[in-house]
């Protein structure tokens, strides 16, 4: 199987390249292929003729997207539509990654794969929803996979930030009213590989580590795992000012695929040796 991985230098992209080492891989990042360049996308994929395209490329800066909504829409929205058309015309299956932020975040029991309506509360979420909409309108054979709260090697993430801060402070103020689904890139990459090799039907899937947590819950678990005696001050989102609003209850429910391991087990695995995970 020849797999084209877009966004290969990102946190998830690195994990995908590592997971698919047993396959024929073409790994492209923006330097090799700018997915917003419709003509280049068509020419590159026509020449490559992969068996599947995996789109992990994205505009991921939630804060900056508030000031650059057009840029976020270009990468997360219109480029996805162009990919869908190109892959559809060439009869190439497309796997596209999306996010819990396409939901408003008001559903206490969490969101299943086919739940609607979606009313994103920030520009990033709106740009990802645009991509989903264009994919569904113009795509042919595709898997739309939503995930959330990624952590892993090769990128800035909450788990690593807390680990670093635990070495320099005895008190942490952490938001405790945002509930979500933490996801280890290593586990997600493996689940995506299985999704493809199982020949799962095309459609929408949620792949996240099992369990629901707040940012404060995650910070407390990291401190426990690292044996750090630290005070976690649980605060409301209103007390931690950011430019972009975050959904408060954006937990994703996986109702179609085997569950991934619990998030705390994944965090423990990562903390034991994150550098080895990055190899």
N, C-alpha and C positions, 0 to 999 in steps of 0.2 A: 504494500500500500504506500503510495506516494502522498505525503501530507505537506501542504503549504501552510506554514504558521505565520500569520501576520501579527505584528507587535511582539516579535520574538525577544526583544531586549527588556521588556517589561517584567514585572514580578511574576505574573502568571505565564507570560511567554517563556521565561527561563524554565519554569516548571514543566511546561508542555514539551519543550525541546528535550529535557532530561527524560521525561516519561516515554516519549516516542522514539527513543534511541534505537530501538529494534526495527523501526520502519525507515523507509526512505524519506528524508526530511529536506524541505527547502525552508529555511528560516529567514524571514525578511522583517526588518524594522523600517522606520521612516527613511533612513539613509538609502535603503535599497528600493523601497516602494512607498511612496506617499499615497495612502489610500484615498485621499481627497482628489487625486489626479485621475479623473475618470478614464481618459485615454490610455494612460500608462497602465492602469489596472487591467484594462481589456487586453492590451498588447502583451503584458507580462504573463497573464494567466493563459492566454491563447498559446503562447510559446512554451509554457511550462507543462500544460496539460496534467495537472495533479489529479489524484483520485478524490481528494477532499480539500477544502479550504477551511481553516480554523481562524476566525477573526478575534484575536485578543487585543487588537489595537484600539486605543480609546483615549479620549481627552478625559483625564481623571482628576484634575484639580478642581474640587468642588467649590472652593472659595473663589478662585480666579474666574470660574465660569460665570459668576454673577456679573463680572465686568466685561467678559468676553463671550456672551451667549452665541454670537454668530460663529465664532471659532469652534465652540463646543458643538453646535448644531452641524457644522461642516464635517467634523470627524465622527461624532457619535450618531449623527442622523443621516445626512445626505450621502455620505460615503458608504454607509451600510446599504442604502437603497441602490446605489450604483453597483456595489458588490453583488447584491441579490440578482440584479438584472444580468450582469456579466456571467455569474455562475449558472443562472437559469438558462441562458442562451447556449452555454457550453455543456449543459447537463452535468455540472459538477456540484455535488452536495456541499452545502455551506453550513458550518457550525458557528454561530454568533453568540458572544457573551454579553449579557445585560445585567441588570442590577435591581436590588430591592428598592432603590430610590425612584423607580417608576411609579411606586405606590404612594398614596398620601400619608399612610402611616397612622391610621385610626382604628384598625381592626385588631382587637385584643387577641383573638385566637390565631392570628397570622394569616398570610395570604397563600392560597393554593394557586396552582399553575394557571388556571383559567379564570381567576377572579377579576372582576371589573366592578366599578369604573376605576380608572387610574387618574389621579390628580396630583402630580408631583409638586412638591413644595419648594423646589429650587431649580435653577437653570440647568444644572447637571442632569437632574432627573428628567426634566423636559426634553433635553437633547437625547437622552437614552430612549425615552418613549418614542420620540420621532423616528429613531432608528428601528425600533420594534415595529412601528406602524408601517414604515416603508418596506421593511422585510416581509411583512405579512401581505402587503398589497402587491408586491412585485416579485417575491421569491417563488421558487418552484419546489426544490427539495432542500429543506433546511431544518436544523435543530436550533431553536432559540433557548438558550440556557441562562437562567437568572441565577446569580450568586450574590454574596454579600460579605462585607467586612473582611476583606482578604488580608492575610498576613503570610509571611514567608521570606526567604532570602531574596536578595537582589532588589530591594525596594523599601521605601519608607512605609512603616506600618505601626499600628498602635502597640502591638506586643513588644516590638523592639524598643519603641520609645519609652514604654513603662520600665522595661528592664534597665535601660540606661539611667532613667531618673531615680530608680531605686538605689543606685550607687552614690547619689549625691544629695538625697533629702530624706527626712524622716516623716514627712507629711505630704500627701497627695490629695488634691481636690479633683474629683473625677465625676463626670456626669452620670447620674443614676436613673434618669427617667426616659432614656432612649433604649428600647429593647430591640434586639436583632439577632442575626445568625452569623457568628464568627466562622470563618472558613480558611483552612490551611491550603495554600496553593498546591502543595504536594498531593494532598487528598483529592482536591478538585481535579487536578490533571489526570490522576488515576481513574477517577469516576468518569471523566470525559472519554478517556481511552476505552473504557468498558462500554460506555454508551454506544460508541461507534462499532466496536467489535461484536457487540450483541445484536447489531442491526436493529436498534430500537426504532420504532416508528418515528417519522418526522413529526415535529410539533414542539410544544413548549415544555420545558422541564425546570425544576428547581433543584440545584445541587449545592448543599451547604453542610457543614458539620452539624451533627445533631445537638439539640438543646437550645434554649433561649437564655440570653444573658444581657446585662447592661454593661456599659463601659466600666462602671465601678466594680461590678462582679468580676470582670476579666482582670482588672488591676489587682483586686484582692487575691485572686487565684494565682496570679504571677508571683505576688509577694509570698504567698504560702509555699509555692513550689521552690522558690529560691531562698526560703528560710529567712526572709527579711522582716524584721519587726518594725512595722510602719503603720501610721494612722492613715486610713482612707476616709477622707471627708467627702461624703456623698452630697452632690449638689444638683440643682435643677438646671436644665438647659438655659433657662433665662438668666442664670447666674454665670454662665460661661458664654460670653458674647462672641458670635461669629457672623460673618457677612451673610453666609448662606444658612437658611433654616434646614434642620434635619428632621426627617420623619420620626415620630416618637415610638410607633409600634409597627415596625416594618419587617417583622419576622417572616421568613419564607417557610412554607410547608412543602416538603417533598412527599408527594402522594403517588408518584409513578415509578420511582427507581429505588434500589436498595439503599437504606440509610447509610450515610457516612458516620464514622465513629464520633463520639461525643467531643465537643469543642475543647473541653479541659484536657482530654487525653492527647489531642492534637497539639495543644499548647505545651504540654509536658514534653512531648516528643521533640518539638522545635527547640525548647529551652535547653534540652540536654546537650545539643550540639548543633547550633544553627549554621556554623561554618561548614560542617560536614554535609548538611542539607543543601548547601549552596554549591557543592562540588559538581 
